[in-house]
């Protein structure tokens, strides 16, 4: 099992083929998520074809999505902390 500690690591992340049937790379999955057009595994599969043939890669797609979301959430929390340090705590609307 491979766990992406840094999903933003371009070389490691973008070079990995997640779906062997259609040669879909992890970077393609990441772009599908970032486009805002894919919010579920099914939508990612529709956009990229990953996981639509033999389906053996669905668990790899799920791991990539989870890792990406966790890293995005961690980055958002760190950004909020830094903004709070600069501007003080601003109440959420």
Secondary structure, 3 states (H helix, E strand, C coil): CCCCCCCCCHHHHHHCEEECCCCEEHHHHHHHHHCCCCCCHHHHHHHHCCCCCCCCCHHHHHHHHHHHHHHHHHHHHHHHHHHHHHHCCCCCC
